[in-house]
Amino acid sequence: MLLLLVVCLGAASLGVGAMGFGPDLLLELANQPPGSMVHRVFFDIRLPRTLTAILVGAALGASGLIFQSISRNALGSPDIIGFTTGAATGAIVQIVLFSPSALGVAVAAIVGGLVTALVVYGLSVRDGSVAGYRLILVGIGIGAILSAVNGLLLVKGDLDNAVVANLWLAGSLDARNWGHVIPVGLGCLVLMPVLVLLASRLQLMEMGDDTARQLGVRVEAVRLTMVLCAVALAGLATGAAGPVAFIALAAPQLVVRLLPSGRLPVIGAAAMGALLMVVTDLLSRLFPLEVMLPIGRMTGVIGGIYLIWLLGRVRGI
């Protein structure tokens, strides 16, 4: 059901813009020669943007599910515990000091996110195990430090590159191309199956590390593998669209409430993340007064409202 909604809304997204496409899109493309304006708008602008939205949302949704499961806390998403901020730090260093190329930014975001994750994970270990609340508190602290570092880089960097980095920090799907689609697409293709395969073991760990060990789960190895995969997905998503709040936080909670099941819903969370991202992109493009808001700002506002609601409803956070 979620996947069908993603496909339908993704198709609708392809038709939104100054050059509208109707239901007869395929016929319209077939009647136009390669290299025509219609072909360029569809294949070079609309399709990469929509695919980026779907893949970024899927990566963030799955990443958020893993972190919430590991921390056993509804606030345990990469944008709350600093991993997305770390990915942004890596991307800003790449943009300000080197080049704003899509591949370079994606690689730098992954490296930044992984380094941040290792630091947070290392500081969270106590007596050989990681407590969820400690992981969140350490992540929030590291994220605050990295936010200050990001601001310093923007102030001290080259003005032109700093402007590019500042626009990137707003989170946007504007001017996405195949250079943005391919890295996050390959990341989802490689890492999602790993998360699906290890999901049952991670679910056993939710009963407690000691219980999971008695059931034969290599707790620390599974946890570290899942953290690295989830951080890589969050880093790739950040590299493709900039820091996008709310998706990783809300998608796992929504899919658990709407589609309850006995398994850890990795695919469901990914589909919900993709759906939220496509819907938010459509809303940002259909905003009245002819103002196209950056998607990161849209999700930030929605995420803030959702977070207040979550804090009001959930006990034990």
Buried (B, 14 or more C-beta within 10 A) or exposed (E): EBEEBBEEBBBEBBBBEEEEBEEEBEEEBEEBEEEEEBEEBBEEBBBBBBBBBBBBBBBBBBBBBBBBBBBBBBBBBBBBBBBBBBBBBBBBBBBBEEEBEBBBBBBBBBBBBBBBBBBBBEBBBEEEEBBBBBBBBBBBBBBEBBBEBBEEBBEEBEEEBBEBBBBBBBBBBBEBBBBBBBBBBEBBEEBBEBBBEBBEBBBBBEEEBEEBBEEEBEBBEBBBBBBBBBBBBBBBBBBBBBBBBBBBBBBBBBBBEEBEEEEBBBBBBBBBBBBBBBBBBBBBBEEEEEEEBBBBBBBBEBBEEBBEEBEEEEEEE
